Amino acid sequence: MKYILVIFYWLPIAAFSQTFNLGGDAGLFVGSDASFYFGGNTTLNGNLNNQGQVTSFSDINFVSNTDVGSIKFIGTADQELIGEELIFFDFTVDKDGQLIVNPRKVTVNGTMSMARGVIKTDADQEVVIKGSTISGGTGYIEGRALGVLSNGELTFPTGINGFTNYITFSGFDPNITFEVRILRPDGSTLNPDEDIVGIADQVEWQVVSPEVPASAFVSVDFSGIDLENFQNGEQIRSEKYEAALVMYTVDDTLYHSVPGVFVDGSDPQSESFGRFESTERIPISSEVTRLNIALIPVIIRPHFFVPNSFAPNGELDENHLFRPFYSGDKVTSIYMRVFDSFNKEVYLFSQAGDDVDLSLMGWDGTMPSGQGAPNGVYYYTIQLQGETENHNQSGAVLLVK
């Protein structure tokens, strides 16, 4: 005789607080609007039909069940996921401690969310993400993960040493499989080129496209990277340094910086954080692509800027005057004239010396008579000399009231 345990949608929550063993002749059906909670160690020898949500506080063994629906791991203790090749829809880890994955392969077809906790995988295990991921939490996968990339982008929720170090791919061809492994690199192999100060030895992303060669834009989060103590490299004199993504090149066995943008990050310091986004596609093939974080010098050049509009009576104080802006160098002289559409001069300013301060000058939108100038387009010429470079610019500015 077979015993079947059925939970329908009108019974939304059911729970077993102790050890639960589903016999081999029994079946468990979880309806689409139902949630089933396992508080103790669970063994599901019988048939599981999970169309709702299974939540586990402890170890759970799916035995011969394979397509097991949506699951959520919570609680404070380390847990073990046991089974053969398991297929999930939504997969959520929101717990303290570790989730130890026993199956050789775990596939997530829906959404993978790593809110809290750590999944640890071995080199011969696979966590395959075929749907989407929810990032922004503190949880991560340490070890190896694979993703089948469709249109859009896919984030691998990887991390190591207690920090999230997610890597995101975008702009790729659809239905490409990428494999990502995160690990601590061999410090003896971290050899930078002459433009890199040093390379971090806390984390390395190894990326492979095992089926066909591909390319993608890559974004990495580098929480917990110590930007003050790097492997190898020599100090390069610069006014400023910042983190960058670097890639190992087989041809010269050196790491080179990847063109990109450093965003949302901290200045170099112990346990730095931030994100780096590549602005060029990174080629990925069946050979391992090694990516890391390095410190590079930032060349600071003087910056000259002239706004194309101003509003003397506007809400922003910094937009009340029309004037040039200059940074990164000392101004030694300034000559500026403004004309109306009839080529009549309405403003003139000239100064030279060691105390030129551009913030003390500017046209406030009044005529030489003291009356306010009407709305419209005015024309200017500016000649600025700095200690290292000169700027001559003519153009138009819109006065808005």
VOPA-403263 format. One record per atom (N, C-alpha, C): x, y, z. Coordinates in steps of 0.001 Angstrom, whole numbers, plus 500000, padded with zeros to 6 digits. Layout:
% VOPA-403263
XYZ...
***
This chain:
% VOPA-403263
500850498813500000500000500000500000500893501246500000500532502262499200501278503518499140500559504570499962501344505363500675500797506445501479501202507757500829500214508576500561500473509830499854500092510990500752501028511900500976500778513102501759500581514250500784499421514897500827499070515929499860498806517243500589499385518326500059499107519656500595498533520489499455497298520974499639496651521749498598496850523247498858496464524053497888496685525488497988495917526131499128494810525486499589494074526097500691494728525808502049495794525025502059496590524836503262497969525414502960498159526745503113499343527397502571500630527074503312500559526670504582501774526447505359501665525138506112502715524322506021502819523106506822504267522952507253504484522312508428505842522239508943506058520973509748507316520468509669507778519409510547508990519955511288508893520051512612509974520646513392511061519649513732510773518353513639511745517322513972512225516637512691513039515615512873513518514834511739512338514280510947512430514381509606511327513924508745511878512947507729511218511797507617511619510773506662510405510389505832510432510705504537509360510322503630509672508923503092508839507949503454509089506564503057509082506365501560509706505289501130509837505033499701508522504805498993507462504382499715506165504148499100505231505343499243505722506440499823504884507621500055505205508711499049504291509642498925504491510787498042504132512067498748504840513129498424504575514443499012504291515419497885503091516004497899502700516994496900502541518344497585503312519339497124503228520698497658502590521565496582501392522086496877500661522879495897501335524184495550500889524801494470501557525993493943501511527177494892500510527244495770500411528343496727500823527919498135501469526767498275501793526224499593503280526325499880503613526334501179504996526303501641505138525168502641506199524383502523506431523249503418507762523476504120507743523488505462508925523773506263509454522489506895510752522240506712511428521128507370512363521708508422512072521465509694512887522028510762514068521169511139513968519854510970515064518957511289515639518329510044516563517382510243517134516680509094516035515952508332516088516027507010515009515506506166515559514538505136514887513404504980515220512428503941513959512128503149514016512336501852512846512168500994513050510959500097512836509773500678512950508534499905511814508391498905510633508907499275509483508797498399509487509859497318508396509922496576508288510843495448507890512236495924508650513263495479508347514651495806507842515358494557506668515990494688506125516841493622505938518228494230506929519072494048506947520390494693506629521478493677505410521986493737505011523097492878504953524408493651505247524336494932505218525526495766506600525889496255506772525911497598508039526322498193508391525365499322509596524789499246510126523968500331511205524782501036511118524868502362512089525614503158512730524669504154514056524714504237514791523788505092515651524548506091515565524119507378516400524670508434517634523802508680517685522607508111518746521659508419519122520893507161519802519750507333520215518954506184518986518397505466519080518304504127517982517729503361518549516824502278518017515597502226518473514581501286517321514237500347517501514549499056516447514292498076516514512880497517517518512102497920517691510707497505517632510611495973516614509965495413516551509794493956515682510843493272515066511742494024514312512838493409515283513771492689514880514259491533515767515131490754515154516502490504513979516568489891513319517849489609512485518204490831513014519077491694512455519219493045511887520615493327511662521435492317510961522701492503511798523772493173511128524657493921511786525797494561512141525455496002513301525980496448513766525685497792514404526928498398514323526986499736514940528085500466515627527515501689516891527925501906517661527481503055517778528646504042517375528400505297517423529445506318517960528843507611518103529671508631518566529193509916519967529675510228520551529102511284521866529530511757522931528451511629522533527196511514523500526098511464523957525829510036525157525260509902525592524780508595524649523680508123524395523640506820523480522652506261524143521912505112523625520716504828524125519924503717522978519600502772523219519836501484522267519492500433522748518200499783521904517167499865522311515831499424521368515361498316521909514681497349521105514129496265521979513736495106521336513415494001522084513069492792522249514344491957521722514398490750521718515636489973520384516316490225520410517463490895519187518137491329518869519311490426517598519448490088517111520560489275516122521351490123516389522646490279515523523532491048514938524590490122513823525171490571513340526366489889513973527572490577513396528070491677514041529136492436514882528520493544516046529123493777516992528604494774517452529781495618517106529768496920517397530904497799518199530438499000519272531161499290520057530926500503520013532208501325519388532133502489519241533299503365519467532834504800520717532601505146521042531972506419522434532408506883522725532095508130524083532211508628524798530892508341526104530948508172526857529713507978526896529249506539527253527976506373527521527419505056526436526446504618526257526392503293525459525336502674526440524472501895526626523240502347527559522325501703526802521538500637527224521677499404526540521042498275527171519687498016526347518626498126526831517270497926526669516769496491525556517113495794525378516583494431526477517045493484526736516224492467527729516614491464527260517804490647525930517907490465525400518992489647524099519503490241524000520832490365522782521510490796522435522535489728521241522447489167520809523375488121519664524233488638519772525538488405518735526494488807518149527088487542516893526760487257516234527245486038515523528574486238515192528915487476514472530148487755515412531230488246515236531642489514516033532719490092516902532182491218518158532568491189519068532212492277519332533447493110519061533352494411519240534472495319520166534070496449521267534818496591522220534579497671522138535749498642521074535772499445520874536878500372521918536865501484522098535692502122523107535509503164523613534077503092524812533858503605525347532512503643526333532234502524526968531060502605528016530689501661527733529287501128527773529134499800527751527821499165529186527471498779529653526318499211530995525893498860530917524715497902531637524819496780531663523747495787533103523310495543533258522044495131534570521520494750534776521689493251535987521399492811536334521583491398535523520700490476535059519532490968534306518614490111532797518760490272532346519787491009530915520035491181530484521218490333529208521222489975528675522279489123527418522876489754527383524186489841526150524921490124525834525694488856524811525264488133524501525826486820523322526778486941523530528022486550522489529048486607521947529246485198520687528856484977520077529014483660519056530146483630518703530666484782517727531751484846518398533072485149518019533683486267518575534977486657519095534892488078519787535937488497520291536002489859519845537304490503519691537267491806519410538467492595520663538779493382521269539922493093522488540319493781522165541433494777523139541786495561522940542861496527522984542391497959522960541068498181523056540544499527524496540299499926524680539562501019526023539234501497526396537783501217525500537009500624525774535614500338526550535448499044527244534291498931528024534065497717528351532578497557528793532245496346529296530914496026530818530966496036531424530076496787532876529995496798533293528706496111533965528839495001534353527659494229534003527820492772533161526931492260532900526847490824531420527017490536531098527808489502529713527990489069529687528135487561528579527704486953528398527838485519527109528595485253527065529291484124525855529989483738525616529864482254524387529599481872523998529603480466523416530977480194524113531766479409523781533172479259522794533375478122521649533976478448520678534354477427520876535841477148519884536502476532520028537923476258520056538707477554520701539867477534520769540706478722522091540533479425522053540265480736523267540078481488523045539018482560524122538478483067524038537476484115525136537736485131524735537745486396525675537938487490525955536601488169527223536277488325527626535113489098527868535576490530527089535065491500527237535531492890528425534865493583529625535137493092530829534526493640531388535372494774532221534751495600532859535456496692533901534573497353534709535182498228535768534436498903536218535236500120536749534528501102537326535153502297536328536015503070535050535657502992534048536397503739533483537603503032533816537811501756533361538988501019532706538565499703531743539349499254531124539127497952532004539732496864532319538944495878533098539390494720532369538942493468531202539545493216530363539145492096531021539542490784530745538759489745531199539072488397529998539002487465529842540027486631528689540154485746529146540212484295528445539467483438528730539458482004527549540090481266527853540896480261526807541516479445527318541675478024526369541906477096526742542126475704527276540896475003526847539716475432527344538471474856526339537912473852526789536931473080525876536202472208524973535322473060523707535147472678522795534339473496523186532865473519522744532209474605522921530764474774524386530334474804525210531205475384526616530875475603526781530395477044527547529332477232527816528836478573529162529370479057529131530054480196530355530509480833530535529737482133531760529419482437532094528807483721532998529764484479532666530020485734533447530927486575533924530169487801535168530322488122535708529787489358536416530909490095536132531045491375536785532064492179537681531375493192538908531870493339539872531234494215540948532239494600541771531854495530542935532670495874544068532257494943544678533207494215545658532831493194547011532473493786547833531875492947549222531607493282549996532911493152550481533432494264551140534731494248552360534793493362553029533656493148554242533660492326553945533905490849552684533773490448552318533973489039551797535377488754551690536224489781551091537549489612552167538550489189552483538529487912553540539387487371552925540519486555552968541763487049552345542886486337553255543469485273552640544143484290553441544878483327553920546184483968554643546991483191555303548168483750554337549280484143553079549196483715552105550237484032551261549915485261551528548809485920550735548375487064551589548431488321551045548985489394551777549082490653551906547709491298550814546945491357550836545620491959549497544940491786549455543639492062548255542832491846547842542192493166546532542187493429546009541611494662546142540094494644546462539530495819546559538074495898545403537471496701544344538265496957543213537743497724542179537019496864542081537388495596541004536832494788541419536795493330540925535764492625541094535668491176539853535013490588539374535588489474538270534978488736538861534234487538538519532978487387538936532202486226537691531887485403537696532320484147536515532244483292536827531389482068535862530524481723536003529633480574534685529610479813534768529567478481533618529276477635533874527911477008533397526840477648533838525491477257533331525015475901532241525589475400531630525064474176532113525808472928531946527123472899532392527919471748533044529194472269534019529739471540534624531007471961533569532111471996533726533036472935532767534119473095533512535359473580532769536429473753533318537653474324532190538389475032532541539207476026531525539910476801532158541072477532531330542069477842531741543099478780531669542496480183532606542872481020532710542268482342532721543359483406531954543105484475531947543986485640532238543136486866533134543619487735533482542864488938533341543749490173532901543127491274532900543772492591534098543246493367534840544165493989536055543716494681536037544103496160535008543649496872534954543882498305536074543130499005536645543757500024537642543102500860539028543011500277539281543655499138540606543600498529541514544629499193542681544191499631543644545080500263544460545778499178544162547042498953544838547802497903546132548460498388546527548176499611547771548754500114548939547775500054548633546495500004549687545481500000549490544554498809550335544726497792550194543973496558551391543079496322551151542051495504552233541175495085552994541814493932554346541779494031555218542211492949554969543681492598555416544064491442555223545447491016556174546400491706556350547559491121557187548601491688556366549867491834556727550671492835555995551906493074556174552867491908555062553344491386555070554319490297554591555638490870555342556689490695554988557980491284553782558575490571552764558900491345551553559491490802550830560226491920550036561225491554549245561938492547548103561085493065547674560104492291546522559309492671546644557916492089546093556935492824546035555561492354544601555063492502544222554119491678542909553510491844542942552071491325541892551328491721541820549920491337541448549770489868541855548655489288541530548344487898541468546839487735540761546410486696540704545002486338541891544678485441542561543570485723543701543163484901543487541731484425544117541407483300543949540089482683545321539510482337545461538227482602546711537533482318546800537231480824547967537479480243548213537205478833549276536121478701548933535069477998549833533928477874551089534302477105550959535189476108552087535495475221553311535994475985553090536874476958554231537423477696554207537062479177553231536242479589553074535786480985552983536950481963552361538047481519552180539213482362550697539570482445550356540328483478549010540888483600549002542295483014547926542599482276547755543923481685546388544469482076546296545779482233545028546383482635544020546308481508542748546131481874541644546062480931541013547447480820540804547980479620540154549294479511538786549287480181538530550282481003537253550308481701537121551493482622536115551424483473535760552529484358535688552017485785536329552725486686536283552413488106535140553218488719534161552524489320532967553205489828532648552729491240531937553596491980531374553248493287532396552627494217533580553170494287534599552525495095535290553443496069536137552841496887536889553578497886538288553861497368538958554808498007540365555040497715541173553855498222542398553683497713543210552562498178543345552540499694542946551443500289543022551264501736542779549790502046543022549426503281542779548054503689541301547732503567540984546543503033539611546099502822538817547118502004539336547442500821538670548371499929537470547713499277536656548527498637535498547999497940535280548835496689534510548295495770534187549055494573533766548144493446533596548721492279533210547971491091533988548511489903534382547623489023535088548005487806534325547430486624534051548274485631533320547857484443534208548012483220534386546933482475535189547019481258534419547777480182535137548518479375534525549239478251534835548571476920535542547473476966535792546653475780535432545206476112535061544469475088534740543053475281536009542271475635535848541331476539536943540456476919536736539110476228537710538644475452537554537343474779537640536205475795536759535223475637536713534080476543536607532812475702537452531838475982537490530611475191537581529414476128537936528262475566538078527061476378539342527105477231540257528007476895541423528240477739541036529201478862541597529020480029541221529822481189541634531279481004540664532179481188540935533605481247541034534015482711542197534506483108542436534870484510542268536370484686541375536751485592541090538157485871541404538451487325541928539647487553542319540019488908542161541521489094542379541970490330542328543393490651543744543899490900544063545043490320545383545639490485545244547113490828546358547698491180546416549134491458547204549798490340546626550853489758547296551553488664547365553036488978548358553726488451548427555176488655547425555890487762546871556982488260545930557797487499546632559085487095546690559324485809547320560549485300546321561689485418546666562683486211545776563820486434546234564983485555545393565385484620545680566510483739544762567671484087545204568902483816544318570046484054543028569920483248541924570397483841540618570285483203540024571680483027539681572025481775539131573349481431537705573145480942536768573929481508535365573739481181534662575091481138533818575296480089533007576500479959531558576063479791530642576465480672529237576054480546528585576693479331527518576053478818526823576592477641525539577334478004525241577469479305524076578237479747524269578663481194523545579702481609523533580086483016522234580812483316521867580858484604520594581452485037520857582339486246521005583666486056521327584562487170520329584508488318519081584183488031518057584136489078517607582703489370518380581730488937518009580339489136518234579866490559517858578616490821517960578050492168519390577680492535520205577341491569521569576915491856522499578121491902523129578332493073524031579475493228525207579415492269525739578185492050526903578044491193526598578324489726525313578500489376524938578776487998524474580217487795524712581080488798524290582477488695525232583309487835526499582900487748527492583639486979527982582800485805528283583479484715528908582805483590530408583042483664531146581926483810532610582012483901533206580669483539534507580632483232535167579349482975535536578662484295535719577338484225536171576547485364537467575838484962538409575824485891539716575236485595540248574554486850540707573295486716541211572553487869542459571786487477543257571436488471544455570654488234545671571472487862545574572785487867546703573637487505546447575038488060547493575813488197547389577182488677547156578127487502546207579073487655545916580067486623546864581249486801547523581645485702548431582799485762547838584038485097546868583871484186546185585028483610544865584593482989543894585544482956542582585291482360542127586555481652541602586392480429541034587496479667539729586997479063538624587656479408537308587174478982536440588338478548535765588205477394534829589198476886533534588494476492532380589202476706531062588688476339530371589748475484529722589318474375529051590212473437527596589785473269526745590777472911525371590414472559525311590099471062524109589849470575523955589446469173524287590562468195524407591815468700524789592949467844526279593243467952527032592300468540528477592409468703528873593558469634527956593903470563528239594932471545528749594280472817529867594758473323530468594166474523529594594428475744529271593381476484528460593514477702529245593143478950530435592538478780531230592161479962532686592003479548533594592471480424535034592337480202535703592076481536536595591073481529537380590804482733538777590398482315539775590988482995541162590672482688541971590728483983542796589698484198543634589670485394544822588760485138545969589132485715547180588323485613547942588424486929548734587412487201549524587421488427549456586100489152549928586114490394549989584888491189548716584617491975547786585553491995546592585392492819545301585377491987545352584856490763544160584792489925543205583745490505541974584168490808540959583278491378539714583364490510539437582324489739538306582349488817536967582420489532536915582004490789535647582043491518535228583459491869536127584416491720535810585815492036535407586600490801535294585974489651534938586657488415533673586043487847533163586631486752532019586073486052530978587120485715530280586910484612529208587815484181527913587414484867527268588410485514526042588133486266524771588389485457524914588637484150523742588814483307523198590224483281524003591206483658523568592599483580524331593324482478523683594358481936524306595187480903525222596215481565526111596828480809526974597871481385526180598998482052524930599205481618524090600241482219523560599842483579523705598559483930523174598063485195521844597358485049521211597474483897519947596776483662520210595298483338519228594459483653519347593051483350519307592794481863520175591922481408520190591568479991519007590652479684518442590784478494517308589923478134517745588477477906516773587563477992517045586162477646517606586076476236518430585074476010518913584875474654520329584357474626520876584332473415522213583801473174523218584947473155524316584762473875525419585712473895526690584977473481527711585749473146528935585161472593530130585601473424531117584728473505532256585001474376533560584594473711534634585183474203535999584737473923536739584674475255537499583611475450538232583404476698539659583001476355540613583689476993542025583327476885542537583073478303542897581829478582543354581452479919544742580852479816545640581291480698546978580743480767547176580081482125547663578843482079548027578135483295549513577910483339549975577324484429551414577091484554551913576048483570551036575112483168551494574033482290550862574054480908549716574751480736549077574780479427548168576000479313547837576366478045546991577516477755545713577059477068544637577869477221543355577557476593542786578830475979542456578761474690541774579840473981540478579271473414539355579882473801538062579313473361537072580440473104536304580267472008535204581156471674533957580306471501532797580906471829531583580129471712530353580924472089529245580237472301527962580860472627527477580346473965526750581207474696526164580844475965524721581338476000523828580558476575522423580904476669522133581475478054521587582718478092521160583339479346519680582997479565519366582371480693518028581936481009517565582650482262516337583203482222515767583855483408514504583132483848
***
